[in-house]
Amino acid sequence: MTLGHGFDVALNPRTLGALLAGADRGTSERLIGALQRRHGNAAVGRLVSGAGLPVQRWAVTLAAGTTDCGVVVNFLNANSPHRASSGWAKTNVRFSWGGDPAYTEADGVITATVANPTVTRTVSVDMPVWAPTDPAMASAWTAMTTSLRAHEARHEGIATTWESTLRTNLTSLSVTVPNRTLAAFNAAVQAEWNGWLAQHQADQVAIDPFTALLDCSGGEEETGESGESGASGGGGVPGDLAGLEGEPDLGGP
């Protein structure tokens, strides 16, 4: 394969992670494959380990010498802590807002805006970790986890975009409140916030389901696959960072 200038630049492992975050699946796979051919499994492994991309790990406790893809896939399906909601990996995104009420009143109608608005984003990524010793399995595992990590990075990218959107929305928000109590202010802002979180969640869900293949066949036939990954969103008033798997927490303050 002949690489164009853009792909050649992207093959620098230090810049690849950021590019993968915004790439579609086909582009991600081509970048990862080209990186592996140019720099070898070690470079791909460093990307998977999350250089610049913080990630948690859940342990795959199979024997390191396992060579059967079916055994690995069955283990992941049965033992992933995210099997009920997202498959083999999980990106959780949670937002919270803060700010002070600022009131204006005209003709008996009280309007509130958010002074000193703040948006806090908390992101966690959980991935399987394993160190197979069989060369073919090690190559297949690296390719699969790199593809999976690139997809989770897309979820992170959506969260980053929405952090900016939420801050803009909160800054420009104006709501009508029945009185000047903090409870009324929080309830009015929270109702708008919950709607924005639902939009964020819709963007996250739109890139799923995703399949990462574990291919031990040397390129002849794919023999295993993962479930899809996903993201959750939650939010609330200052101090409330609760979120639910798969859907935003729409509870009140």
Secondary structure as UniProt FT lines:
FT   HELIX           5..10
FT   HELIX           13..22
FT   HELIX           25..39
FT   HELIX           41..48
FT   TURN            49..52
FT   STRAND          56..59
FT   TURN            64..65
FT   HELIX           69..79
FT   TURN            81..86
FT   STRAND          90..106
FT   TURN            107..108
FT   STRAND          109..129
FT   HELIX           135..172
FT   STRAND          174..177
FT   HELIX           182..205
FT   TURN            206..207
FT   TURN            218..219
FT   STRAND          231..232
FT   TURN            238..239
FT   STRAND          243..244
FT   TURN            245..246
//
